[in-house]
Amino acid sequence: MPKTIQIRDIDDDVYDALVRRAAEVGLSVPEYLRRETARLAARPSVEEWLQRTRRRPGARSRHDTLEALDELRGAWPT
């Protein structure tokens, strides 16, 4: 069953920006916000994303990374 969310005390400039963005895609503000909240809810949280990326095996070693950085930076000054 759908739920209702009410947000109070939205600044005028924020609301005006939402009106503009909704109009750009041919939607009402409530429909635009429904789509944006669905998109936001589908994204992982920062913590979830970090946990997933920590589990990925790295294709390059630390040595490879440092070597590539040295190539980009050039020779160290003496």
Buried (B, 14 or more C-beta within 10 A) or exposed (E): EEEEEEEEEEEEEEEEEBEEBBEEEEBEBEEBBBEBEEEEEEEEEEEEEEEEEEEEEEEEEEEEEEEEEEEEEEEEEE
